[in-house]
Amino acid sequence: MNRPIIGITMGDPSGNGPELSVKALMKQETYERCRPVIIGDAKCIEAAIQTIEGAEGMKVRALSSVSDALFECGTIDVYDMDLVDLNKRYFRKDRAALSEKLPADEVAALYEESQKMCGNAAFQYVKKVIELAMAGEVDATVTNALNKYNMNLAGHHFNGHTEVYAHFTNTKKYTMMLAHEELRVVHVSTHVSLRQACDLVKKDRVLDVIRIANEGCKALGIEKPKIGVAGLNPHCGENGMFGTEEIEEIQPAIDAAMAEGICIPEKAPTPPDTVFSKALGGWYDIVVVMYHDQGHIPLKVKGFVYNKALQKWDAVAGVNVTLGLPIIRASVDHGTGEDIAGLGISSEISLVNAMDYAIRMANAKK
């Protein structure tokens, strides 16, 4: 009973979240480390089981309360929201078949209705798991991917999971951490244009993110975190020749953080083209990056492995953790996989890794 209860959102019903959930919960070792419950639609999980080799014996138990869960391998507990009509759900692979039977405008209308339904469902799963965590009914939350376009089409106007969590937990200071093995990054800004991201590099925000990164590492059991801080401009601005953000905003934030006792080994911003090699070499436990792609690109170069010979992904690994929240949230670090969703062939590695982070953080919190 000391194993943490992990609430796992099913993700967009027209994406690969349902099948990834099944694959992760087919593993006996999952139940040895935690008590998992899926927040989603039981019928979608049942349909996903039919697509996965080796899952034929899996059963689904629909719940209206987490307290009714069995937490036994072989039976997937689903907090059943019952928001999806499978007859109106379309995967991307279904669109070609529809096009052979119906005019293009009818196909487009059917597909848009599916997108709205699935976008709303994915949003409601996230809202519910946040409520469960805030009420103490689950110890940590893990999210499968949602489709941001579908969610907004359904009338829920958020840029992504992170903003939904911040809104419903009333959190003002937060940041995204991406992690794969020994490489971790946190972001000063995420889902904004690159032009706007440059304007958001301000001392107070950089300092907040350094502090959150420090506490996030401690939550993972790192006693004295070492933090690298990336510059924004080429060569960190070359003493102002290529930009002054390092001088005017980033260095003052570093100085303030070090005055608080936070360990920043280089005592200055590190050029973005070398900071990640240093992190992989053990110089830092985490890197503060200035914008979305500055952090996402190195993580995905390391965690996403495409097999050229076999024409398939060998690994889609990486974890997304929102730091600064009053609850624990870890997530897959990939999209909904719409090109292969519904085929039962998506890799569950990222979901398993996200669950591992959630379990570690829940245990440390206890």
Secondary structure, DSSP 8 states (H G I E B T S, - for coil): --S-EEEEE---TTTTHHHHHHHHHT-HHHHHH-EEEEEE-HHHHHHHHTTSTT-TT-EEEEESSGGG----TTEEEEEE-----GGG---HHHHHHHHHHS-HHHHHHHHHHHHHHHHHHHHHHHHHHHHHHHTTSSSEEEE----HHHHHHTT---SSHHHHHHHHTT-SS-EEEEEETTEEEEES--SS-HHHHHHT--HHHHHHHHHHHHHHHHHTT-SS-BEEEB-SSGGGGTTTTS-SHIIIIIHHHHHHHHHTT-B-TTSS-B-HHHHHHHHHTTS-SEEEESSHHHHHHHHHHHHEEEETTTTEEEEE--EEEEES-SS-EEEESS---TTTTTSS----HHHHHHHHHHHHHHHHH-
